[in-house]
């Protein structure tokens, strides 16, 4: 009887080990796929740098901030809502200090200090105080710039992670 219990124990231990290994490889594959997706989205957004700003635009002839994100996420076959006011509900909320490449950063520019009116894509995080993002500026078109400038920092309303 003791030999039987020992065999069952080892069999259960072996099954747990196999399950754990297979689960960790799934997690690693998912992480790798996410990193590839983030890289693809950022690279697509960068192809639009220099594109002029056009309200409601979604092409290389002209685009707005939310249109830039729509086109960038299409590169990984992910269709996101067309407007900033819809995009602000995607994914999960993250703090600036925990932000990563691929996160969406939402701003309030304008008279209503709480109303989200602009969105960008975090494109590089060297440290919590050295973050770049890509967005369609109404005055400069699609640009990649530093997020950690007071002008942007005081207008951030939320950061969301969808990948």
Secondary structure, DSSP 8 states (H G I E B T S, - for coil): -HHHHHHHHHHHHHHHHHHHHHHHHHHHHHHHHHHHHHHHHHHHHHHTTT--B-TT-EETTEE-HHHHHHHHHHTTT----SSHHHHTTSSEEE-GGG--TT-EEEE--SSSTTS--EEEEEEEEEETTEEEEEEEETTTEEEEEES-SHHHHTTEEEEEE--
